[in-house]
Amino acid sequence: MGKVAAQLKVMPQSPDVDLEELKERLEEALPEGAKIQGFETDDVAFGLVALLPTVIVPDEAGGTEAVEESFADVDDVESVSVESVGRI
């Protein structure tokens, strides 16, 4: 079974959210078998910055769904979406 790299877009609830703390909470929320390869940022508008974590997950049924659900439950996260997915 292979692995998949997915870049997700995590929108914080406001520009006041501490992105370093949010990164830590996202890493703690990861389901078993998933890991974050790194983070990028995307300036959205009016001081709002989205996090773009690249997550490595096993290539199983459901793909990134468990990670998306885990991230959505983290405090200060407004929304989570998949930007890109590819096999590694």
C-alpha positions in Angstrom: 0.0 0.0 0.0 1.4 3.4 -0.9 1.1 6.9 0.5 -0.5 10.0 -0.6 0.6 13.6 -0.1 -2.2 16.1 0.2 -2.0 19.9 0.6 -4.9 21.2 2.6 -6.0 24.8 3.1 -6.8 25.6 6.8 -8.6 28.9 7.3 -8.3 30.4 10.8 -11.4 32.0 12.3 -9.8 35.5 12.3 -6.5 37.3 11.6 -5.9 37.4 15.3 -5.3 33.6 15.6 -1.7 32.8 16.5 -0.5 30.6 13.5 2.3 29.0 15.4 -0.1 27.8 18.1 -2.6 26.7 15.4 0.2 24.6 13.7 0.9 22.8 17.0 -2.8 22.1 17.6 -3.1 20.7 14.0 -0.1 18.4 14.5 -1.6 17.1 17.8 -5.0 16.5 16.1 -3.6 14.2 13.3 -5.1 10.8 13.1 -2.9 7.7 13.5 -0.7 7.0 10.4 -0.8 10.6 9.2 2.0 13.2 9.5 2.6 16.8 8.4 5.5 17.2 6.0 5.6 21.0 6.3 3.6 24.2 6.2 3.2 27.0 3.8 1.1 30.1 4.2 -1.3 32.0 1.9 -2.2 35.6 2.4 -5.9 35.7 1.8 -7.1 39.2 2.5 -7.3 41.9 5.2 -4.5 40.3 7.3 -6.0 36.8 7.2 -3.4 34.1 6.5 -4.4 30.5 5.6 -2.1 27.6 6.6 -1.3 25.1 3.8 0.0 21.9 5.5 1.2 19.1 3.4 0.0 15.9 5.0 1.2 12.4 4.2 -1.5 9.7 4.7 -1.7 6.0 3.8 -3.4 5.3 0.5 -6.6 3.8 1.9 -10.3 4.2 1.4 -11.4 7.7 2.6 -8.0 9.3 1.7 -7.7 12.6 3.5 -11.2 12.6 5.0 -10.0 11.6 8.5 -7.4 14.4 8.5 -9.9 17.0 7.2 -12.4 16.0 10.0 -9.7 16.2 12.7 -8.5 19.6 11.5 -12.0 20.9 11.3 -12.5 20.1 15.0 -9.4 22.1 16.1 -10.2 25.4 18.0 -9.8 28.5 15.8 -10.3 26.7 12.5 -13.0 28.1 10.3 -12.7 25.7 7.4 -10.6 23.0 5.8 -10.3 22.1 2.1 -8.1 20.0 -0.1 -6.0 22.0 -2.5 -4.1 19.1 -4.2 -3.5 15.3 -3.8 -0.8 13.1 -5.3 0.9 9.8 -4.8 4.4 9.6 -3.5 
